[in-house]
């Protein structure tokens, strides 16, 4: 009897209330404390293959970068099993266009070899992210009670005040440009993740097992309840 009542009872709360991220929009992740996050996908460089002069220049550029930062910064390295599904699909497309049965058989054997190599070798891919933050509490121009309110009403301030959000987003954007400039001086390419990419990133982080087999739909297909 108790089970029947629970089954018929509508669940009003979702697991989203337990996440730090309150909302994702305009290429920003909005945390429940009202702070913003921008995430950069950054390329890598093989330091060991550089000459002594190049290594010295890289270290100097990195030191200058660290000394120039006056705000919180986080570097995240994400390791995932190598995803070859897209590559295998392209091979399938090529295979369908062939008329030579011998070439088709060679592609099938090659696909089997690639799958086995990735599975047995446990090959991992690495992605490098830089997380840049901005909190309304850091804004010295705002009054004490205004900043205190941002702390006491987490996750609500930005949704209630769109003008405030745009100003904070602009300040975050300036930090992003500063970081990209310094990373470029080290020969690194940094790309800011847009709204769709941020949603996919958090989806993969919070659902590592599901995301491997179930792709997330596009942002235009998502139905979000307010």
KOLMIKOL-191361 format. One record per residue: residue number from 1; x, y, z of N, C-alpha, C in turn. Coordinates in nm, 2 decimals, padded with zeros to 4 digits. Example, Ala and Ser with C-alpha at 12.3 -4.5 7.8 and 13.67 -1.06 7.14 Angstrom:
REM residues 2
DOVO  num  n_xx  n_yy  n_zz  ca_xx  ca_yy  ca_zz  c_xx  c_yy  c_zz
DOVO  1  01.32  -00.57  00.78  01.23  -00.45  00.78  01.32  -00.33  00.78 $
DOVO  2  01.28  -00.22  00.71  01.37  -00.11  00.71  01.29  00.00  00.79 $
***
This chain:
REM residues 226
DOVO  num  n_xx  n_yy  n_zz  ca_xx  ca_yy  ca_zz  c_xx  c_yy  c_zz
DOVO  1  00.08  -00.12  00.00  00.00  00.00  00.00  00.09  00.12  00.00 $
DOVO  2  00.19  00.12  00.08  00.28  00.23  00.09  00.35  00.26  -00.04 $
DOVO  3  00.39  00.14  -00.11  00.46  00.15  -00.24  00.37  00.22  -00.35 $
DOVO  4  00.24  00.18  -00.34  00.14  00.24  -00.44  00.13  00.39  -00.42 $
DOVO  5  00.13  00.44  -00.29  00.12  00.58  -00.27  00.25  00.65  -00.32 $
DOVO  6  00.36  00.59  -00.30  00.48  00.65  -00.34  00.49  00.66  -00.49 $
DOVO  7  00.44  00.55  -00.56  00.44  00.55  -00.70  00.36  00.65  -00.77 $
DOVO  8  00.24  00.68  -00.70  00.15  00.78  -00.75  00.18  00.92  -00.71 $
DOVO  9  00.27  00.94  -00.62  00.31  01.07  -00.57  00.41  01.14  -00.67 $
DOVO  10  00.38  01.25  -00.72  00.46  01.32  -00.82  00.58  01.38  -00.75 $
DOVO  11  00.70  01.35  -00.81  00.82  01.40  -00.76  00.84  01.55  -00.80 $
DOVO  12  00.85  01.64  -00.71  00.86  01.78  -00.74  01.00  01.83  -00.75 $
DOVO  13  01.09  01.76  -00.69  01.23  01.80  -00.69  01.32  01.71  -00.78 $
DOVO  14  01.41  01.77  -00.85  01.50  01.69  -00.93  01.64  01.69  -00.87 $
DOVO  15  01.73  01.61  -00.93  01.86  01.60  -00.88  01.94  01.73  -00.90 $
DOVO  16  01.89  01.82  -00.98  01.96  01.94  -01.02  01.98  02.03  -00.89 $
DOVO  17  01.90  02.01  -00.79  01.91  02.10  -00.67  02.04  02.06  -00.59 $
DOVO  18  02.09  01.94  -00.62  02.21  01.90  -00.55  02.34  01.93  -00.63 $
DOVO  19  02.33  01.99  -00.74  02.45  02.03  -00.82  02.49  02.17  -00.79 $
DOVO  20  02.62  02.20  -00.81  02.67  02.33  -00.79  02.63  02.42  -00.90 $
DOVO  21  02.60  02.37  -01.02  02.56  02.45  -01.14  02.41  02.48  -01.13 $
DOVO  22  02.38  02.61  -01.13  02.23  02.64  -01.13  02.18  02.66  -01.27 $
DOVO  23  02.26  02.71  -01.36  02.21  02.74  -01.50  02.33  02.75  -01.59 $
DOVO  24  02.31  02.73  -01.72  02.41  02.75  -01.82  02.35  02.83  -01.93 $
DOVO  25  02.41  02.95  -01.96  02.36  03.03  -02.07  02.46  03.13  -02.11 $
DOVO  26  02.45  03.17  -02.23  02.54  03.28  -02.29  02.69  03.24  -02.26 $
DOVO  27  02.72  03.11  -02.29  02.86  03.06  -02.28  02.91  03.07  -02.13 $
DOVO  28  02.83  03.08  -02.04  02.87  03.08  -01.90  02.80  02.98  -01.81 $
DOVO  29  02.87  02.92  -01.72  02.81  02.84  -01.62  02.78  02.92  -01.49 $
DOVO  30  02.66  02.93  -01.45  02.62  03.01  -01.33  02.60  02.91  -01.21 $
DOVO  31  02.69  02.93  -01.11  02.68  02.85  -00.99  02.57  02.90  -00.90 $
DOVO  32  02.55  02.81  -00.80  02.44  02.84  -00.71  02.47  02.96  -00.62 $
DOVO  33  02.60  02.99  -00.60  02.64  03.10  -00.52  02.63  03.23  -00.60 $
DOVO  34  02.59  03.23  -00.72  02.58  03.35  -00.81  02.71  03.38  -00.88 $
DOVO  35  02.81  03.30  -00.87  02.94  03.33  -00.94  02.93  03.27  -01.08 $
DOVO  36  03.02  03.31  -01.17  03.02  03.27  -01.31  03.14  03.19  -01.34 $
DOVO  37  03.13  03.10  -01.43  03.25  03.02  -01.48  03.25  03.02  -01.63 $
DOVO  38  03.37  03.04  -01.69  03.40  03.02  -01.83  03.50  02.92  -01.84 $
DOVO  39  03.49  02.83  -01.94  03.58  02.72  -01.95  03.65  02.72  -02.09 $
DOVO  40  03.78  02.71  -02.09  03.86  02.71  -02.21  03.91  02.57  -02.24 $
DOVO  41  03.90  02.53  -02.36  03.96  02.41  -02.41  04.10  02.44  -02.46 $
DOVO  42  04.21  02.39  -02.41  04.34  02.43  -02.44  04.42  02.32  -02.50 $
DOVO  43  04.50  02.36  -02.60  04.58  02.26  -02.67  04.70  02.23  -02.58 $
DOVO  44  04.78  02.13  -02.62  04.90  02.09  -02.54  05.03  02.11  -02.62 $
DOVO  45  05.14  02.10  -02.55  05.27  02.12  -02.61  05.36  02.01  -02.55 $
DOVO  46  05.44  01.95  -02.64  05.54  01.85  -02.59  05.66  01.92  -02.55 $
DOVO  47  05.67  01.94  -02.42  05.78  02.02  -02.36  05.92  01.94  -02.38 $
DOVO  48  05.91  01.81  -02.37  06.04  01.73  -02.38  06.11  01.74  -02.52 $
DOVO  49  06.03  01.77  -02.62  06.08  01.78  -02.76  06.14  01.91  -02.79 $
DOVO  50  06.12  02.01  -02.70  06.17  02.15  -02.73  06.32  02.16  -02.69 $
DOVO  51  06.38  02.25  -02.76  06.52  02.27  -02.73  06.54  02.34  -02.60 $
DOVO  52  06.66  02.36  -02.55  06.68  02.42  -02.42  06.63  02.56  -02.42 $
DOVO  53  06.66  02.64  -02.53  06.62  02.77  -02.54  06.46  02.78  -02.54 $
DOVO  54  06.40  02.69  -02.61  06.26  02.69  -02.62  06.19  02.66  -02.49 $
DOVO  55  06.25  02.56  -02.42  06.20  02.53  -02.28  06.21  02.65  -02.19 $
DOVO  56  06.33  02.72  -02.19  06.35  02.83  -02.11  06.24  02.94  -02.14 $
DOVO  57  06.22  02.96  -02.27  06.12  03.06  -02.31  05.98  03.02  -02.26 $
DOVO  58  05.95  02.90  -02.27  05.81  02.85  -02.22  05.80  02.87  -02.07 $
DOVO  59  05.90  02.83  -02.00  05.90  02.85  -01.85  05.88  02.99  -01.81 $
DOVO  60  05.96  03.08  -01.88  05.95  03.22  -01.86  05.81  03.28  -01.89 $
DOVO  61  05.75  03.23  -02.00  05.61  03.28  -02.03  05.51  03.23  -01.93 $
DOVO  62  05.53  03.11  -01.88  05.44  03.05  -01.78  05.45  03.13  -01.65 $
DOVO  63  05.57  03.16  -01.61  05.59  03.24  -01.49  05.52  03.38  -01.50 $
DOVO  64  05.54  03.44  -01.62  05.47  03.57  -01.64  05.32  03.56  -01.64 $
DOVO  65  05.27  03.45  -01.69  05.13  03.42  -01.69  05.08  03.41  -01.55 $
DOVO  66  05.15  03.33  -01.46  05.10  03.31  -01.33  05.11  03.44  -01.25 $
DOVO  67  05.21  03.52  -01.27  05.23  03.65  -01.20  05.12  03.75  -01.24 $
DOVO  68  05.06  03.73  -01.36  04.96  03.83  -01.41  04.82  03.80  -01.36 $
DOVO  69  04.80  03.68  -01.31  04.67  03.64  -01.27  04.63  03.69  -01.13 $
DOVO  70  04.52  03.77  -01.12  04.48  03.82  -01.00  04.34  03.77  -00.96 $
DOVO  71  04.30  03.66  -01.02  04.17  03.60  -00.99  04.18  03.45  -00.99 $
DOVO  72  04.08  03.38  -00.93  04.09  03.23  -00.92  04.10  03.17  -01.06 $
DOVO  73  04.18  03.06  -01.07  04.20  02.99  -01.19  04.22  02.85  -01.16 $
DOVO  74  04.16  02.76  -01.24  04.17  02.62  -01.22  04.21  02.55  -01.35 $
DOVO  75  04.31  02.46  -01.34  04.35  02.38  -01.46  04.30  02.24  -01.44 $
DOVO  76  04.22  02.18  -01.53  04.17  02.05  -01.52  04.21  01.96  -01.64 $
DOVO  77  04.26  01.85  -01.61  04.30  01.75  -01.71  04.20  01.63  -01.70 $
DOVO  78  04.13  01.61  -01.81  04.03  01.51  -01.82  04.08  01.39  -01.91 $
DOVO  79  04.08  01.28  -01.85  04.12  01.15  -01.92  04.00  01.07  -01.95 $
DOVO  80  03.98  01.03  -02.07  03.87  00.95  -02.11  03.92  00.84  -02.21 $
DOVO  81  03.85  00.73  -02.21  03.89  00.63  -02.31  03.87  00.68  -02.45 $
DOVO  82  03.96  00.65  -02.53  03.96  00.71  -02.67  03.83  00.67  -02.74 $
DOVO  83  03.76  00.77  -02.79  03.63  00.75  -02.86  03.66  00.74  -03.01 $
DOVO  84  03.64  00.63  -03.07  03.67  00.61  -03.21  03.54  00.59  -03.29 $
DOVO  85  03.43  00.61  -03.23  03.30  00.59  -03.30  03.29  00.67  -03.43 $
DOVO  86  03.33  00.80  -03.42  03.32  00.88  -03.54  03.41  00.83  -03.65 $
DOVO  87  03.53  00.79  -03.62  03.63  00.73  -03.72  03.57  00.61  -03.78 $
DOVO  88  03.51  00.52  -03.70  03.46  00.40  -03.75  03.34  00.43  -03.84 $
DOVO  89  03.26  00.53  -03.81  03.14  00.56  -03.90  03.19  00.61  -04.03 $
DOVO  90  03.30  00.69  -04.03  03.36  00.74  -04.16  03.41  00.62  -04.24 $
DOVO  91  03.47  00.52  -04.18  03.51  00.40  -04.25  03.39  00.32  -04.31 $
DOVO  92  03.28  00.32  -04.23  03.16  00.26  -04.28  03.11  00.33  -04.41 $
DOVO  93  03.11  00.46  -04.41  03.07  00.54  -04.52  03.16  00.51  -04.64 $
DOVO  94  03.29  00.50  -04.62  03.38  00.47  -04.73  03.35  00.33  -04.78 $
DOVO  95  03.33  00.24  -04.69  03.31  00.10  -04.73  03.18  00.08  -04.82 $
DOVO  96  03.07  00.16  -04.78  02.95  00.15  -04.86  02.97  00.20  -05.00 $
DOVO  97  03.06  00.28  -05.02  03.08  00.34  -05.16  03.18  00.26  -05.25 $
DOVO  98  03.23  00.15  -05.19  03.32  00.06  -05.27  03.25  -00.05  -05.34 $
DOVO  99  03.30  -00.08  -05.45  03.25  -00.20  -05.53  03.34  -00.32  -05.53 $
DOVO  100  03.47  -00.29  -05.49  03.57  -00.40  -05.48  03.55  -00.47  -05.35 $
DOVO  101  03.52  -00.60  -05.36  03.50  -00.68  -05.24  03.62  -00.70  -05.16 $
DOVO  102  03.74  -00.70  -05.22  03.86  -00.72  -05.15  03.89  -00.60  -05.06 $
DOVO  103  03.87  -00.48  -05.12  03.89  -00.35  -05.04  03.79  -00.35  -04.92 $
DOVO  104  03.67  -00.39  -04.94  03.57  -00.39  -04.84  03.61  -00.48  -04.72 $
DOVO  105  03.67  -00.60  -04.76  03.71  -00.70  -04.66  03.83  -00.64  -04.58 $
DOVO  106  03.92  -00.56  -04.65  04.03  -00.50  -04.58  03.99  -00.40  -04.48 $
DOVO  107  03.89  -00.32  -04.52  03.83  -00.22  -04.43  03.77  -00.28  -04.31 $
DOVO  108  03.70  -00.39  -04.33  03.63  -00.47  -04.21  03.74  -00.52  -04.12 $
DOVO  109  03.85  -00.58  -04.18  03.96  -00.63  -04.09  04.03  -00.51  -04.02 $
DOVO  110  04.04  -00.40  -04.09  04.11  -00.28  -04.02  04.02  -00.23  -03.91 $
DOVO  111  03.89  -00.22  -03.93  03.80  -00.18  -03.82  03.81  -00.27  -03.70 $
DOVO  112  03.81  -00.40  -03.72  03.83  -00.50  -03.61  03.96  -00.48  -03.54 $
DOVO  113  04.06  -00.45  -03.62  04.20  -00.43  -03.56  04.20  -00.31  -03.47 $
DOVO  114  04.14  -00.20  -03.52  04.13  -00.07  -03.44  04.05  -00.09  -03.31 $
DOVO  115  03.94  -00.16  -03.32  03.86  -00.18  -03.20  03.93  -00.26  -03.10 $
DOVO  116  04.00  -00.37  -03.14  04.07  -00.45  -03.05  04.19  -00.38  -02.99 $
DOVO  117  04.26  -00.30  -03.07  04.38  -00.22  -03.02  04.33  -00.13  -02.91 $
DOVO  118  04.22  -00.05  -02.93  04.18  00.04  -02.83  04.13  -00.03  -02.71 $
DOVO  119  04.06  -00.14  -02.72  04.01  -00.21  -02.61  04.12  -00.27  -02.52 $
DOVO  120  04.21  -00.35  -02.59  04.31  -00.42  -02.51  04.42  -00.32  -02.46 $
DOVO  121  04.45  -00.22  -02.54  04.55  -00.13  -02.50  04.50  -00.02  -02.40 $
DOVO  122  04.37  -00.02  -02.38  04.31  00.08  -02.29  04.37  00.22  -02.32 $
DOVO  123  04.36  00.26  -02.45  04.41  00.39  -02.49  04.32  00.50  -02.44 $
DOVO  124  04.39  00.60  -02.38  04.31  00.72  -02.33  04.34  00.84  -02.40 $
DOVO  125  04.24  00.93  -02.41  04.26  01.06  -02.47  04.26  01.16  -02.35 $
DOVO  126  04.33  01.27  -02.37  04.34  01.37  -02.26  04.29  01.50  -02.32 $
DOVO  127  04.22  01.57  -02.24  04.17  01.71  -02.28  04.21  01.80  -02.16 $
DOVO  128  04.25  01.92  -02.20  04.30  02.02  -02.10  04.21  02.14  -02.10 $
DOVO  129  04.16  02.17  -01.98  04.07  02.28  -01.96  04.12  02.38  -01.86 $
DOVO  130  04.09  02.51  -01.88  04.12  02.61  -01.79  03.99  02.68  -01.75 $
DOVO  131  03.96  02.67  -01.62  03.83  02.73  -01.57  03.86  02.86  -01.51 $
DOVO  132  03.79  02.96  -01.56  03.80  03.10  -01.52  03.68  03.14  -01.44 $
DOVO  133  03.69  03.20  -01.33  03.57  03.24  -01.24  03.56  03.39  -01.22 $
DOVO  134  03.44  03.42  -01.20  03.41  03.56  -01.16  03.29  03.56  -01.06 $
DOVO  135  03.31  03.63  -00.95  03.20  03.63  -00.85  03.16  03.77  -00.82 $
DOVO  136  03.03  03.80  -00.81  02.98  03.93  -00.79  03.04  03.99  -00.66 $
DOVO  137  03.08  03.90  -00.56  03.13  03.95  -00.44  03.27  04.02  -00.46 $
DOVO  138  03.33  03.99  -00.57  03.46  04.05  -00.60  03.45  04.20  -00.64 $
DOVO  139  03.33  04.24  -00.68  03.31  04.37  -00.74  03.32  04.47  -00.63 $
DOVO  140  03.43  04.55  -00.62  03.45  04.64  -00.51  03.35  04.77  -00.53 $
DOVO  141  03.30  04.79  -00.65  03.22  04.90  -00.67  03.08  04.88  -00.61 $
DOVO  142  03.04  04.76  -00.59  02.91  04.74  -00.53  02.91  04.76  -00.38 $
DOVO  143  02.80  04.80  -00.33  02.80  04.82  -00.18  02.81  04.69  -00.10 $
DOVO  144  02.84  04.71  00.03  02.85  04.59  00.12  02.73  04.51  00.12 $
DOVO  145  02.61  04.57  00.14  02.49  04.50  00.15  02.45  04.43  00.02 $
DOVO  146  02.48  04.49  -00.09  02.46  04.43  -00.22  02.54  04.30  -00.24 $
DOVO  147  02.67  04.31  -00.20  02.75  04.19  -00.21  02.71  04.09  -00.11 $
DOVO  148  02.67  04.13  00.01  02.63  04.03  00.11  02.50  03.96  00.06 $
DOVO  149  02.41  04.03  -00.01  02.29  03.97  -00.06  02.32  03.87  -00.16 $
DOVO  150  02.43  03.89  -00.24  02.47  03.79  -00.34  02.51  03.66  -00.28 $
DOVO  151  02.57  03.67  -00.16  02.61  03.55  -00.08  02.50  03.48  -00.02 $
DOVO  152  02.40  03.56  00.04  02.29  03.50  00.12  02.18  03.45  00.03 $
DOVO  153  02.18  03.49  -00.10  02.08  03.44  -00.19  02.14  03.37  -00.31 $
DOVO  154  02.21  03.26  -00.29  02.29  03.19  -00.40  02.19  03.14  -00.51 $
DOVO  155  02.24  03.16  -00.63  02.17  03.11  -00.75  02.05  03.19  -00.79 $
DOVO  156  02.02  03.30  -00.72  01.90  03.37  -00.75  01.93  03.51  -00.81 $
DOVO  157  02.04  03.57  -00.77  02.07  03.71  -00.80  02.08  03.73  -00.95 $
DOVO  158  02.15  03.64  -01.02  02.17  03.67  -01.16  02.04  03.65  -01.24 $
DOVO  159  01.95  03.56  -01.20  01.83  03.53  -01.27  01.73  03.65  -01.25 $
DOVO  160  01.74  03.71  -01.14  01.65  03.82  -01.11  01.70  03.95  -01.17 $
DOVO  161  01.83  03.97  -01.19  01.88  04.09  -01.24  01.96  04.07  -01.36 $
DOVO  162  01.90  04.08  -01.48  01.97  04.05  -01.61  02.08  04.15  -01.64 $
DOVO  163  02.05  04.27  -01.60  02.16  04.38  -01.62  02.28  04.35  -01.54 $
DOVO  164  02.26  04.30  -01.42  02.38  04.27  -01.33  02.45  04.15  -01.40 $
DOVO  165  02.38  04.06  -01.45  02.44  03.94  -01.51  02.53  03.98  -01.63 $
DOVO  166  02.47  04.07  -01.72  02.55  04.11  -01.83  02.68  04.18  -01.79 $
DOVO  167  02.67  04.26  -01.69  02.79  04.33  -01.64  02.90  04.23  -01.59 $
DOVO  168  02.85  04.13  -01.51  02.94  04.03  -01.46  03.00  03.94  -01.58 $
DOVO  169  02.91  03.92  -01.67  02.96  03.84  -01.79  03.06  03.91  -01.87 $
DOVO  170  03.05  04.04  -01.88  03.15  04.13  -01.94  03.28  04.12  -01.87 $
DOVO  171  03.27  04.13  -01.74  03.40  04.12  -01.66  03.46  03.99  -01.67 $
DOVO  172  03.38  03.88  -01.67  03.44  03.75  -01.70  03.50  03.74  -01.83 $
DOVO  173  03.44  03.80  -01.93  03.49  03.80  -02.07  03.63  03.86  -02.08 $
DOVO  174  03.65  03.97  -02.00  03.78  04.04  -02.00  03.89  03.94  -01.94 $
DOVO  175  03.85  03.87  -01.84  03.95  03.77  -01.78  03.98  03.66  -01.88 $
DOVO  176  03.88  03.62  -01.96  03.90  03.52  -02.06  04.00  03.56  -02.16 $
DOVO  177  03.98  03.69  -02.21  04.07  03.74  -02.31  04.21  03.75  -02.26 $
DOVO  178  04.22  03.79  -02.14  04.36  03.80  -02.08  04.43  03.66  -02.07 $
DOVO  179  04.35  03.56  -02.03  04.41  03.43  -02.02  04.45  03.37  -02.16 $
DOVO  180  04.36  03.39  -02.26  04.38  03.35  -02.39  04.51  03.41  -02.45 $
DOVO  181  04.53  03.54  -02.42  04.65  03.61  -02.47  04.77  03.55  -02.41 $
DOVO  182  04.77  03.53  -02.28  04.89  03.47  -02.22  04.92  03.33  -02.26 $
DOVO  183  04.82  03.25  -02.28  04.83  03.11  -02.33  04.89  03.11  -02.47 $
DOVO  184  04.85  03.21  -02.55  04.90  03.22  -02.68  05.05  03.25  -02.69 $
DOVO  185  05.10  03.32  -02.59  05.24  03.35  -02.58  05.32  03.23  -02.55 $
DOVO  186  05.26  03.12  -02.50  05.33  03.00  -02.48  05.31  02.90  -02.59 $
DOVO  187  05.25  02.95  -02.70  05.22  02.86  -02.82  05.10  02.77  -02.80 $
DOVO  188  05.01  02.80  -02.71  04.89  02.72  -02.68  04.77  02.79  -02.74 $
DOVO  189  04.68  02.71  -02.80  04.56  02.76  -02.86  04.45  02.73  -02.76 $
DOVO  190  04.37  02.83  -02.72  04.26  02.82  -02.63  04.13  02.86  -02.69 $
DOVO  191  04.03  02.78  -02.68  03.90  02.81  -02.73  03.79  02.81  -02.62 $
DOVO  192  03.71  02.91  -02.61  03.61  02.92  -02.51  03.49  02.83  -02.55 $
DOVO  193  03.45  02.75  -02.45  03.34  02.66  -02.48  03.21  02.74  -02.48 $
DOVO  194  03.13  02.71  -02.58  03.00  02.78  -02.59  02.89  02.71  -02.51 $
DOVO  195  02.77  02.76  -02.51  02.67  02.70  -02.42  02.65  02.55  -02.45 $
DOVO  196  02.64  02.51  -02.57  02.62  02.37  -02.61  02.73  02.29  -02.56 $
DOVO  197  02.86  02.33  -02.58  02.97  02.26  -02.53  02.98  02.25  -02.38 $
DOVO  198  02.94  02.35  -02.31  02.94  02.35  -02.17  02.84  02.24  -02.12 $
DOVO  199  02.72  02.24  -02.18  02.62  02.14  -02.14  02.67  02.00  -02.16 $
DOVO  200  02.73  01.98  -02.28  02.79  01.85  -02.31  02.90  01.81  -02.21 $
DOVO  201  02.98  01.90  -02.18  03.09  01.88  -02.09  03.04  01.83  -01.95 $
DOVO  202  02.95  01.91  -01.89  02.89  01.88  -01.76  02.82  01.75  -01.77 $
DOVO  203  02.75  01.72  -01.88  02.67  01.60  -01.90  02.77  01.48  -01.89 $
DOVO  204  02.88  01.49  -01.96  02.98  01.38  -01.96  03.05  01.36  -01.83 $
DOVO  205  03.07  01.47  -01.76  03.14  01.47  -01.63  03.05  01.40  -01.52 $
DOVO  206  02.92  01.44  -01.52  02.83  01.38  -01.42  02.77  01.25  -01.46 $
DOVO  207  02.78  01.21  -01.59  02.73  01.08  -01.63  02.83  01.01  -01.72 $
DOVO  208  02.95  00.97  -01.66  03.05  00.91  -01.74  03.02  00.78  -01.81 $
DOVO  209  02.93  00.70  -01.74  02.90  00.57  -01.80  02.79  00.59  -01.90 $
DOVO  210  02.69  00.67  -01.87  02.58  00.69  -01.96  02.62  00.76  -02.09 $
DOVO  211  02.71  00.86  -02.07  02.75  00.94  -02.19  02.83  00.86  -02.29 $
DOVO  212  02.89  00.75  -02.25  02.97  00.67  -02.34  02.88  00.60  -02.44 $
DOVO  213  02.75  00.57  -02.40  02.66  00.50  -02.49  02.54  00.58  -02.53 $
DOVO  214  02.51  00.68  -02.46  02.40  00.76  -02.50  02.44  00.91  -02.52 $
DOVO  215  02.43  00.95  -02.65  02.47  01.09  -02.68  02.36  01.19  -02.64 $
DOVO  216  02.41  01.30  -02.60  02.31  01.41  -02.56  02.26  01.48  -02.68 $
DOVO  217  02.13  01.51  -02.67  02.07  01.58  -02.78  02.12  01.73  -02.79 $
DOVO  218  02.09  01.79  -02.90  02.13  01.93  -02.92  02.05  02.03  -02.83 $
DOVO  219  02.11  02.14  -02.80  02.05  02.24  -02.71  01.91  02.28  -02.76 $
DOVO  220  01.89  02.29  -02.89  01.76  02.33  -02.94  01.66  02.23  -02.92 $
DOVO  221  01.70  02.10  -02.89  01.60  02.00  -02.86  01.57  01.97  -02.72 $
DOVO  222  01.65  02.04  -02.63  01.63  02.02  -02.49  01.51  02.09  -02.44 $
DOVO  223  01.43  02.03  -02.35  01.32  02.09  -02.29  01.35  02.11  -02.14 $
DOVO  224  01.36  02.24  -02.10  01.40  02.27  -01.96  01.28  02.33  -01.89 $
DOVO  225  01.25  02.27  -01.78  01.14  02.32  -01.69  01.19  02.43  -01.60 $
DOVO  226  01.12  02.55  -01.60  01.16  02.66  -01.52  01.10  02.64  -01.38 $
***
